[in-house]
């Protein structure tokens, strides 16, 4: 992908109004929506022919209104590993997040309503196309806030908890540093401390780090 | 009767006729006393009848005696002649109702030829017949006896004379007693001695009989109580049918009992079978190929009790003969004034006792109530489960409409608003910020809609299953939760939803009322049952009567055929245990991401 050309996007959602809304938002924000689909069959045909940089997919689509979008995402990832994928859902579930994240980087799993916070949504989309793996903050919050009897998270300081949540959302060390107003070096120290305290492995890639943290949070 | 004065006169007139008469009276008294003691001790009628036969034999010096019941029955189906010795009676000519005698007690070595239960028609030339006809003792001997209907047996036993005396119980001809001797003949006056004894023994027989009726009543009551308890426990109708059939066999059968239901389309279904069986006996399956003159067809046609005395006389009765049945009685079961079905009992021996129909009709009348209750309860359970399922389905639809419709539209609207906001010229900053606030408020509404739809039906339950849904519930709980779920794959939707609501309500209760510091949730499936236990360490004292939430849970779990129990002692925490049946093939297809 050259920097001069706008990243090409395909969109899949059975709600035409919302789809058009997202399309026009992306078009105005430096992306080029090259095709729209109302179900996963159309989406797959479109993705195979257009080989876009990004696919934005509604998880619930006809005919079953189940998790068709998730299945389509898996197929696209297998056939077109270069294509970034964002799955949008009316509600977020940790199983679906982990399922998706397991297939690699350049992935996003977000609440549909995130698109209404336009600036942040566009920023997230750009991070994902650039290689990040992003999980909706509301899901991470639910996981981090869950109260446990003899909680393993009790060994973390409040700041470390904050860093852990941002790690789970898919922020890079630089991204975390920006969010909590500290230097990247400080973030690195926090991350090392967290991994040691929770006995988590060092991960070479960000999406593996996200997955490891999610798994830990879900299982505790 | 007054006590005989045996002591009077001392030994002086030992052999005078008066003395002999006195001794006879004393013997008779002693015999009666023994029989009466037996009755008072709760002996079964069969024992009493045998004792009477015994005492009579000793009293009059007979080698053999019989106590027989007399009954009047219409000519029986399928049995031109009762089994027994061949008859000299000409066929046809039977306008009179047939009288039968059934041996109920005997004395002497006669059991092989004339066993207890031996039943035969009364015919001319029989002492019994003469006694019944004349209502007095009747004696037959010599040629008349040897050439009579029992000539063969008489010859075999070496009987040369017989006396029969009617037995009158409470003013009715109850039966007849027969005494036989191999001597030339009985002494003169034996008739009156026999009559004297039997007149007094009749009281014992009547008492034994009344006692037996009472015992049978108590027995029937006990059987019905057992059935009622099965129904109250919520056992499925099949279990109740099988139990009722077992009771029928215990009370009336002599080999087999069956329950058959008549279906509205004219077919019949075998609901339960106890005892003998064969390839045509398939419980729960259509009951087919029954003979057109057999019990099933005749009860259906007439709505009355029917008997078959010998399946050899029934065209198409071979399957029953092959399974070892000879005779049977079927009585209708009427439920709500409609012929619902039939209970039949069968025997591998001769005809069933003559009062079987009457006794069974009383029994089936009461069984019908039990059956109707079981059926009603099953119908009620099904409709409850249907109502719960329909309500769940409605909630699921509302949740979907909110997610896919309302919320989606809100998101579209906000997005559009954001576009408009972006298009506002730089000079109209206030308009832009107003639009922004509007969008934020709408976003708040969208969040609310998501929360509401989650409360209506947790989408995660449909998409990811009970395990994931319970873990998610645990994460959202204000009180720390230890979730331990051992469930493979998916369960039927109604079971998942039911279990979910139990946990959800208990977590709410733990946070709001119980002041608990931790809640444990354990769920496990094994052997077709989901076992769910939720317990907290709070203050206890939860009252299911007051807490409508807990009452609702109990109703829901019971509607699914499950068991719900609450244990919440003051200061001892609150624990709920549920057991839910999980049909083997009732699971939903696994969405594939429930680990």
HADDOCK unambig.tbl for C-alpha pairs under 7 A between the chains (distance, minus, plus):
assign (segid A and resid 17 and name CA) (segid B and resid 412 and name CA) 6.43 0.50 0.50
assign (segid A and resid 18 and name CA) (segid B and resid 412 and name CA) 4.77 0.50 0.50
assign (segid A and resid 21 and name CA) (segid B and resid 412 and name CA) 6.36 0.50 0.50
assign (segid A and resid 21 and name CA) (segid B and resid 415 and name CA) 6.24 0.50 0.50
assign (segid A and resid 21 and name CA) (segid B and resid 416 and name CA) 6.57 0.50 0.50
assign (segid A and resid 66 and name CA) (segid B and resid 463 and name CA) 6.68 0.50 0.50
assign (segid A and resid 90 and name CA) (segid B and resid 403 and name CA) 6.14 0.50 0.50
assign (segid A and resid 95 and name CA) (segid B and resid 593 and name CA) 6.45 0.50 0.50
assign (segid A and resid 113 and name CA) (segid B and resid 411 and name CA) 5.86 0.50 0.50
assign (segid A and resid 116 and name CA) (segid B and resid 411 and name CA) 6.53 0.50 0.50
assign (segid A and resid 116 and name CA) (segid B and resid 414 and name CA) 5.93 0.50 0.50
assign (segid A and resid 116 and name CA) (segid B and resid 415 and name CA) 5.23 0.50 0.50
assign (segid A and resid 142 and name CA) (segid B and resid 475 and name CA) 6.58 0.50 0.50
assign (segid A and resid 142 and name CA) (segid B and resid 476 and name CA) 6.80 0.50 0.50
assign (segid A and resid 143 and name CA) (segid B and resid 475 and name CA) 6.56 0.50 0.50
assign (segid A and resid 146 and name CA) (segid B and resid 475 and name CA) 4.22 0.50 0.50
assign (segid A and resid 146 and name CA) (segid B and resid 476 and name CA) 6.05 0.50 0.50
assign (segid A and resid 147 and name CA) (segid B and resid 475 and name CA) 6.49 0.50 0.50
assign (segid A and resid 147 and name CA) (segid B and resid 478 and name CA) 6.94 0.50 0.50
assign (segid A and resid 147 and name CA) (segid B and resid 479 and name CA) 6.56 0.50 0.50
assign (segid A and resid 147 and name CA) (segid B and resid 480 and name CA) 4.50 0.50 0.50
assign (segid A and resid 147 and name CA) (segid B and resid 481 and name CA) 6.91 0.50 0.50
assign (segid A and resid 148 and name CA) (segid B and resid 480 and name CA) 4.52 0.50 0.50
assign (segid A and resid 148 and name CA) (segid B and resid 481 and name CA) 5.88 0.50 0.50
assign (segid A and resid 148 and name CA) (segid B and resid 482 and name CA) 6.94 0.50 0.50
assign (segid A and resid 149 and name CA) (segid B and resid 480 and name CA) 5.35 0.50 0.50
assign (segid A and resid 149 and name CA) (segid B and resid 481 and name CA) 6.56 0.50 0.50
assign (segid A and resid 149 and name CA) (segid B and resid 482 and name CA) 6.73 0.50 0.50
assign (segid A and resid 149 and name CA) (segid B and resid 518 and name CA) 6.64 0.50 0.50
